[in-house]
Each structure stands twice: as structure tokens, then as C-alpha cells.
């Protein structure tokens, strides 16, 4: 893979980024009364799309009916605005650091279509798993960890252990 200007530009120091993320989490608790998370916004966007295409099916579903239907505003949730802010903040940070460029980063031997299919498949799998687990990694690690939830700490230890166990199996694909 040829280095692009975006891959050569230095990134934030991870300790500084972690400290700033901690301040954002603290601000979220102080201002909103809630921690951070992302799966709730994706869930509501999916329900809104379903409600737009098939409103009768949405209202007839016990789970979807909690959020959508007559007199309910499915996107009226602070997590939707948080997700929009994360997206816009990422675009602004990338642009201001000179790291924004159009393209698909991939390894040799992997086509753009394969890379996009893997990314979509992984995203769908993570989204479904987050709903089954009743929360995403950011909600578990950041919000649950900040309030010293034992389950969140155990979850994150399992995530790191799984990452270390699987890394040798996939490392050769990204050299």
C-alpha cells in the first residue's frame, strides 16, 4: 500500500487524547446527566429508517413501538445529537490536521469492494452485538468504567484479552 499524505501526518499523542476524552466524558455527566455511548444512536437511526419505510411494521413490533409510532419522535434523543457531533468533530479534526483525503485504506491483495464489504459486515456484527449486550464498547468502557461498574471492568478486560489472543492471527494481513 502506498503511503498517502494522510497516513504520513502525525496523530495526537494517545495520552493527551485519552485525557481530553475523559474531560468530554466528565462534561457529558455534568451537562447531560449521562455518560457516552454510540449504539443507542445507531439503534434509533435504524428504527427511524424502518418507521419511514414500513410504519405499520414498526408500530406492530413490541420493541420498535417503544420508540416510534403515533406521537413519538424516534430521533428525539440526545445520543443522536452526540453521534452527529462525533461525526462532525471527526471531520473537523481530520481536516484541521491535514489528514483528510478521499480513498479506501486497504492491504495489498484486498480489493476496494472486499474492504468495504468487510467493513460493512464488521459494523453490522458489532451493532447487533451491541444491542444484544445492551450497550456498545464506548458505553461499557467509558461510562461503565467511570462509574466503577464491575461488569464494565470485566468486559474491558475480556476485550483486551480477546484482542491480544486474536492479534497474531490477523497481524500478517496488515503488514
N, C-alpha and C positions, 0 to 999 in steps of 0.2 A: 504494500500500500504506500503510495507516495504521500509524503508529509505535505499537508496544506498549511497555509498561514495560520489557520485556526488551531491546528494541533501543535504549532511551534510557540504560540504565545503563552507566557507563564500564567498559571492559575493562582487563585487565592491560597494562602497558607491554610492548611486544614484546621489548625488550632484556632486561628482567627475566625475562620468560617464557622467553626463549632461554637465559639464564644458568641458570635453575632446571632447564630441560630438560637442559642439559649436565651439571649435577650428578646428575640422575637417571640419565643415561647412564653417567657415571663410577661411580655406585653399582651399576648393573647389572653393569658389568665386574668391579668389585671383589667383589661379593657372589655373583653367579651365574657369573661367568666368561664371560658372553655379552653382546652388545650388545642393543639394542632392535629390534623388528620386529613387524609385525602380521599378515602374510599367513600365517605358519605356524599361528597360532591359528585363523584362518578356515578354512584348509585342513583342519585336524584336526577342527573342528566339522562341516564338510561331510562328511568321511569317517565321522565318528561317526553322523551322521544317515543316511547311506547304509547303514551297517552295521546300524543299528536297523531300517530298512525292508526291506533286502534283503541279509542277511548272506552268502548264498551268492555273490551277485554281487561283494561286497566281497572275500571270500577268493579268488575266482577271478581277480581283477584283479591284475596284477603290481605296479602302483603302490600301490593301496589295501592290498594284502596286506602291505606293509611295516609298516603302522600298525595294522591291525585284523585280527582273527581270533582263533582259539583261543589263550588265554593272553596276549594282547596288550591293553593298555589304551590306546586311541587318545587319550584325553584326559589321559593321564599325561605332560604336557609343561609345562614352565614357561611357555611362551608363552601357553598357555590361561589360566593364572593372571594373567599380565601383562595380557592383553586384558580380563579381568574387572576387574582393578584399574584399568585405564584408564577403563572404562565407569563404575565406581562413583566414581572420582575426579572424572570429569567431572560426574556427577550432584551430588556433594557440592559441587564448586566452583561450579556453576551455582546451586544452591540457596543457598549461603552468600553469594553476591554479589547475590542478589535478581534473577537473570536467568532463572530457570526459569519457564516457562509452557507450557501445552499449546497447540498450534497448528502450522500449517504455514506457514512463511515462503515467500512467492511474489511474483512480479511481477504487475502488472495484466495481464489478458488470459490468464493461465495458471491453469487450474483446479487444485484440490487433487489431483484424480486424475492430471492431467498432471504436476504437480510430483512426486508420489510415483512415477509411472512413470519419469520421467526420473532420479530419484534411484536407484531400483532398477536401472534399465538401466546407469547410470554405475557403480554399485557392482559389478555383475556383471562389466562390462567391465574395470574396474580389478582385480578379483580374478583373473580369468582371465589378464590381462596380467601380474600379479604372479607367478603360478605359472609362466607361460612364461618370465619373466625370472629365475626362481628367487629372487625376493625382492621386497619392496614398497619404496615410496619411503622410508619411515622407516628400513627396514633398510639400504637403499643410502646414503641421505644421512647419517643419523646414525651408524650403526655402521660402514659402509664408509668414510665421510669421517673418522671419528675415528681409524681405523687407517691413514689416508692411502692408501687403495686408489685407484690411478689410475683404474680403471674407474668407481668410485663418483663421483669428482670429475667425470669426463667425463659421466656420466649426469646429475648435477645441473645441470651447465652446459647440457646439452641440454633438461632440463625447464624451466629458466628461459627459455631462448631460445624454446622452443615456447610457453610461457605468454605471453611478450611478443608473439610473432607472432599468436597466436590472440585475445588480449585485445580488440583493436579490432573483431573480428568479432562478439563476444558482448557487448560493453560496453553496447550500446543496450538489451539485454534487462533490465538491472538498474538502470536509471536511475529 
